[in-house]
Amino acid sequence: MSPDLDVAVVGAGIAGLAAAYRLRAQGRSVHVFESGEHIGGRMRTERRDGYLADTGAEMIGSTGYPATWRLIEDLRLTDAEVPLIGADLAVWRDGKARGHVGDPIGLLTGAGLGVPARLTLLGLLGGAAARRRAYDVDTPEATPLGDRTIAEISRGDLHDYLFQPLAGGYFGWDTAQACAGPFLSHTLAVGATKTFRTFRDGMDTLALRLADQVEVSTGVPVREVVTTDTGARLVADRTPLTARTIVMAVPAPLAVTLHGGAPEYVRRCEYRPMVKVVCLLSRPLDGLGRSFALAVPEVENQVLAGLVVDDRKHLGRVPVDRGMVSLVATPAAVPGLLEQTDDEISRTLVAHAEKYLPGIALALRDTIVTRFEHGLPMPTPAALNARAEFAGRPPAAVEYVGDWYAMRPSSEAAVRSAELVAERLSVVDSPAVARG
């Protein structure tokens, strides 16, 4: 008896949509199921009163994002649609924003680091760069650092004013638990922060383009996935459906909940919750020099981890003469904030942001609060040590995609996982013909 579906994809974030697109290009018939009413997942953009608010991811790299750029080329986006941000990242120290973090010039200006910390950083990055192939983002379990954590390889200023603000603030990681190998691999891959880009029309641009080319059902939660003798079965809302292949495109903890037969690596992958507040402003704010973003070390502030001045990211993000700033909570503050109302969260983070961007409270018109139970994957030793077996397993009726696939906290990891899984499934014979 033929299955109801050739390929079912669970989740319409960028990983699921990219997987559907790649599999359809191979001649597979694919249908994507999304529990929410919107696509894009953690790359969704909310459009309100002329503001384009990125509720999750903020940017991509000019380098270190090859799978994303292949997709951009396939979808025929122009350079104007993926512009350079053209500004630097700063870190807060001694009452001042110190620019050029993550940029070679920062090694000269300091970028918040003293000379000893800069020399240590040069040695660490230089040693890693000399063994670049050993820091492959596709194989995070194979770096020379093994399962040593970020806190174990960095001390003092290097940890407190660079690694912790980046890993803790922008990824939501606990540096005492997060492995350093994947962190350095990602850092080497993306290069200087001055090369970062964004999508002119919102970070969900790729997701929206992909959704136009694949079959997607929104508002349809998948409640269970089971492997069968001939493939797999899922329950979409309340309807049982069989499929030759099911691709789980949800965070690892959700995949485990839905599929009891998930491999050990999937079970060991951890996420950290994140809270973000996008502030819609009546005017653009001064401050931070020319920087478009500020990392706030936890030793300086235990509530606010960082901020992005979105109107500096791209002027098209806001109406004329308006401003917009995104605020991110520290990992330590998130559990308590999750128990608060949106208004309470907004008041708390805006009050802390006033120190770094004076006038933000007075210019505030509205806020958009986003709570991510599963913010970004954190590479723990337990997950790292289970990954090789997961990556080496044969193709199966239930496959997995997502940023956690390679424990890399970026949309590139999600898009790359879609390529890898499409390659895995290309060896599986299927008579299905593409449609939709």
C-alpha positions in Angstrom: 0.0 0.0 0.0 1.4 3.4 -1.0 2.0 5.9 1.8 -0.1 9.1 2.0 3.0 11.3 1.6 6.4 10.9 0.1 8.2 13.3 2.4 6.6 15.1 5.4 8.6 18.0 7.0 7.6 18.9 10.5 8.3 22.6 11.1 8.4 25.7 8.7 11.4 27.5 10.1 14.3 28.1 7.7 15.7 24.5 8.2 12.4 22.8 7.3 11.7 25.1 4.4 15.2 24.7 3.0 15.0 20.9 3.4 11.7 20.9 1.5 13.2 23.0 -1.2 16.3 20.8 -1.6 14.3 17.6 -1.5 11.8 18.9 -4.1 14.7 19.7 -6.4 15.7 16.0 -6.2 12.2 15.0 -7.4 10.7 14.2 -4.1 7.1 15.2 -3.3 7.2 17.2 0.0 4.6 18.7 2.3 5.6 20.9 5.3 3.5 21.0 8.5 3.7 24.1 10.8 2.0 24.2 14.1 1.9 28.0 14.3 0.1 30.5 12.1 3.3 32.0 10.7 6.4 30.5 9.0 10.0 31.5 9.6 10.5 30.2 13.2 13.3 32.1 14.9 13.9 34.1 11.7 10.4 35.7 11.6 10.0 39.4 11.0 6.9 41.2 12.4 5.7 44.2 10.4 3.9 46.8 12.4 3.1 50.5 11.4 6.0 50.6 9.0 8.5 49.0 11.3 10.2 45.7 10.3 11.1 44.0 13.6 13.2 40.9 13.5 11.9 38.8 16.4 14.8 36.4 16.4 17.9 36.3 14.2 19.4 39.7 13.2 22.1 39.1 10.6 24.2 36.8 8.4 27.8 36.7 7.5 29.5 37.6 4.2 31.7 34.6 4.9 31.1 31.5 6.9 27.5 31.1 5.5 28.1 29.2 2.2 24.9 27.2 2.4 22.9 30.4 2.9 24.6 32.1 0.0 23.9 29.1 -2.3 20.3 29.4 -1.3 20.3 33.2 -1.9 21.8 32.6 -5.4 19.2 29.9 -6.1 16.4 32.2 -5.2 17.9 35.0 -7.2 18.1 37.6 -4.5 20.2 40.6 -5.4 23.1 42.2 -3.5 20.8 45.1 -2.7 18.5 42.7 -0.9 21.3 41.5 1.3 23.3 44.6 2.1 26.3 45.1 4.3 25.4 46.6 7.7 28.4 48.8 7.4 29.0 49.4 11.2 30.8 47.8 14.0 30.0 45.9 17.2 30.9 47.4 20.5 31.3 46.1 24.1 30.6 48.1 27.3 33.5 48.7 29.7 34.3 51.3 32.3 31.3 53.4 31.4 31.9 53.5 27.7 31.1 51.6 24.5 34.4 50.2 23.1 34.0 49.7 19.3 35.5 47.2 16.8 34.8 44.0 18.7 35.5 41.0 16.5 37.4 43.2 14.0 41.2 43.1 13.3 41.4 46.8 14.1 40.1 46.0 17.6 43.4 44.3 18.3 45.1 47.7 18.0 42.4 49.9 19.6 41.7 47.4 22.4 37.9 46.8 21.9 37.5 46.5 25.6 40.5 44.3 26.2 43.9 45.0 27.8 47.2 44.1 26.2 47.6 40.8 28.0 44.1 39.6 26.9 44.7 40.7 23.3 48.0 38.7 23.2 46.2 35.7 24.6 43.5 36.1 22.0 46.0 36.4 19.2 47.7 33.2 20.3 44.4 31.3 20.6 43.0 32.5 17.2 46.4 32.1 15.6 46.8 28.6 16.7 43.3 27.7 15.6 43.7 29.4 12.2 46.9 27.4 11.7 44.8 24.3 12.1 41.8 25.6 10.2 40.7 22.3 8.8 40.5 20.9 12.4 37.9 23.6 13.1 35.3 22.5 10.6 31.8 23.8 11.5 30.4 20.6 10.0 32.2 18.4 12.5 32.2 20.3 15.9 33.0 17.1 17.8 36.4 16.8 16.1 38.2 20.1 17.1 41.5 20.0 19.0 39.7 21.5 22.0 37.6 18.3 22.5 34.9 19.0 25.1 36.7 21.8 27.0 34.4 24.6 27.8 34.7 28.3 26.9 35.3 29.1 30.6 38.1 26.5 30.7 40.1 28.1 27.8 39.6 31.7 28.8 40.1 33.7 31.9 40.0 37.3 33.1 39.4 40.0 30.6 39.3 37.6 27.6 36.4 35.7 29.1 34.6 38.6 30.9 34.8 41.2 28.1 34.8 39.1 24.9 33.9 35.5 25.0 31.2 35.7 27.7 29.4 38.8 26.2 29.4 37.1 22.7 28.5 33.6 23.8 26.3 34.5 26.7 24.7 37.6 25.3 24.1 36.7 21.7 23.8 32.9 21.9 22.4 32.6 25.4 25.1 30.2 26.5 26.5 29.4 29.9 30.3 29.6 29.2 30.9 27.1 32.0 28.9 24.5 30.1 29.3 25.4 26.5 32.1 23.8 24.6 34.8 26.1 23.1 35.4 24.1 19.9 32.2 24.9 18.2 32.4 28.5 19.4 35.9 29.0 17.9 34.9 27.2 14.7 32.0 29.5 14.2 34.1 32.6 15.0 36.8 31.6 12.5 34.3 30.9 9.8 32.4 34.2 10.0 35.4 36.4 10.3 35.3 40.2 11.1 32.0 41.6 12.4 32.3 44.5 10.0 31.4 42.1 7.2 28.0 41.2 8.6 24.9 41.6 6.5 21.2 41.7 6.9 18.1 41.1 4.7 16.8 44.5 3.5 13.2 43.4 3.8 13.4 41.4 7.0 15.2 38.3 8.2 12.3 36.1 7.1 13.0 37.0 3.4 14.4 33.5 2.6 11.6 31.7 4.4 9.0 33.7 2.6 10.6 33.0 -0.8 10.9 29.3 0.0 7.3 29.0 1.2 6.2 30.2 -2.2 7.9 27.2 -3.8 6.9 24.3 -1.5 3.6 23.1 0.0 3.1 24.4 3.5 0.2 23.9 5.9 0.2 26.3 8.8 -1.9 25.9 12.0 -1.4 22.2 11.8 0.4 20.8 14.8 2.1 17.4 14.5 1.4 15.4 17.7 3.4 12.2 17.1 6.0 10.6 14.8 6.5 6.9 14.7 8.8 4.7 12.6 7.1 1.8 10.8 8.2 -1.2 8.8 7.7 0.7 5.5 8.6 4.2 6.5 7.0 6.4 9.2 3.7 7.7 10.4 2.7 11.1 11.9 -0.4 12.5 13.4 -1.1 15.9 11.9 -3.5 17.6 14.2 -5.8 14.6 14.6 -5.2 12.9 11.3 -2.8 9.9 11.0 -0.7 10.0 7.8 2.0 7.7 6.5 5.1 8.8 4.7 8.2 7.3 3.2 10.3 9.9 5.0 9.6 12.4 7.8 12.1 15.2 8.4 11.9 16.7 11.9 12.7 20.4 11.5 12.1 21.5 15.1 14.5 22.1 18.1 16.0 18.8 19.4 14.0 18.8 22.7 10.7 19.0 20.7 11.9 16.3 18.3 12.4 14.0 21.2 9.0 14.7 22.5 7.4 13.9 19.2 9.5 10.9 18.2 10.3 8.4 20.9 12.9 6.7 18.8 15.1 9.7 18.4 18.9 8.9 18.5 21.0 9.6 21.6 22.5 12.7 20.2 19.1 14.3 19.7 18.3 13.5 23.3 21.5 15.1 24.5 21.2 18.4 22.6 20.3 21.3 24.9 18.8 24.7 24.2 18.7 27.8 26.3 15.6 30.0 26.5 15.9 33.6 25.3 13.9 36.8 25.8 14.0 39.7 23.3 12.2 43.1 23.3 12.1 45.1 20.1 11.5 48.8 21.0 9.7 50.9 18.3 10.9 54.5 18.8 9.6 57.9 17.8 13.1 58.9 16.7 16.5 57.5 16.2 18.8 57.6 19.2 22.4 58.9 19.5 25.0 57.0 21.5 27.4 54.1 20.9 29.4 56.1 18.4 28.8 54.5 15.0 28.3 51.0 16.3 25.1 49.1 15.3 25.2 46.8 18.3 26.4 46.6 21.9 27.4 43.6 23.9 27.1 44.1 27.6 29.3 41.8 29.8 27.5 40.0 32.6 30.1 41.4 35.0 28.7 44.9 34.0 25.0 44.0 34.0 23.2 40.9 35.1 19.9 41.6 33.3 20.6 43.2 29.9 23.0 41.2 27.7 23.1 43.4 24.7 21.2 45.5 22.2 21.0 46.1 18.4 20.2 49.5 16.9 18.0 48.3 14.1 17.7 51.5 12.2 21.6 51.4 11.9 21.3 47.8 10.7 19.3 49.2 7.7 17.3 52.4 7.3 14.5 50.5 5.7 13.7 48.8 9.0 11.9 51.9 10.3 9.6 54.7 8.9 11.4 58.0 8.1 12.9 59.7 11.1 11.9 56.9 13.5 14.2 54.5 15.4 14.2 50.9 16.6 16.3 49.1 19.2 16.3 45.4 20.1 17.1 44.4 23.7 18.3 40.9 24.7 18.2 39.6 28.3 21.1 37.8 30.0 20.9 34.0 30.4 20.7 34.4 34.2 17.8 36.8 34.0 15.7 34.9 31.5 14.1 32.4 33.9 12.7 35.1 36.1 11.6 37.2 33.1 9.6 34.3 31.6 7.3 34.5 34.6 6.5 38.2 34.0 4.0 39.8 31.6 5.2 41.4 28.4 4.8 44.9 29.9 6.9 44.0 32.9 9.6 42.5 30.7 9.6 45.6 28.5 9.8 48.0 31.5 12.7 46.0 33.0 14.9 45.8 29.9 14.2 49.4 28.8 15.1 50.6 32.3 18.5 48.8 32.0 19.0 50.0 28.4 18.7 53.7 29.5 22.3 53.5 30.8 23.6 52.7 27.4 21.2 54.5 25.1 19.9 57.6 27.1 16.5 58.7 26.0 15.2 55.3 24.9 12.3 55.3 27.5 11.2 58.8 26.4 11.3 57.8 22.7 9.4 54.5 23.2 6.2 54.1 21.2 5.6 50.4 21.5 7.3 47.1 22.1 7.3 43.6 20.7 8.3 40.9 23.2 9.5 37.5 22.0 10.0 34.6 24.3 11.9 31.6 22.9 11.7 28.5 25.1 14.2 27.1 22.7 16.5 30.0 21.8 19.7 28.6 20.4 21.5 25.2 20.8 24.3 25.1 23.3 27.1 22.6 22.6 27.6 20.7 25.9 30.2 17.9 26.4 27.4 15.3 26.5 26.0 16.3 23.1 29.5 16.7 21.6 30.5 13.2 22.6 27.4 11.7 21.0 27.5 13.5 17.7 29.9 11.3 15.7 27.6 8.3 16.0 24.6 10.5 14.9 26.4 11.9 11.9 27.6 8.5 10.8 24.3 6.7 11.0 22.7 5.4 7.7 19.8 7.2 6.1 16.5 6.6 8.0 12.8 7.0 7.6 13.0 9.8 10.2 15.6 12.4 9.6 16.5 15.7 11.4 17.5 19.2 10.4 18.1 22.4 12.5 20.7 24.6 13.9 21.4 22.0 16.5 22.5 19.5 13.8 26.0 20.8 14.1 25.6 22.7 17.4 26.2 26.0 15.7 24.1 29.0 16.9 23.2 30.4 13.5 20.7 30.3 10.7 23.5 29.0 8.5 23.6 25.8 10.6 20.0 25.3 9.9 20.3 25.8 6.1 23.5 23.7 6.0 21.7 20.8 7.8 19.0 20.9 5.1 21.7 20.4 2.4 23.3 17.6 4.4 20.1 15.7 4.9 19.1 16.2 1.3 22.4 14.6 0.4 21.7 11.7 2.8 18.3 11.1 1.3 19.5 11.3 -2.3 20.6 7.7 -2.0 17.1 6.6 -1.0 15.1 5.4 -4.0 11.7 7.2 -4.4 9.4 7.1 -7.4 7.7 10.3 -6.3 7.4 13.2 -8.7 7.7 16.8 -7.6 4.5 18.8 -7.4 3.3 22.0 -5.9 
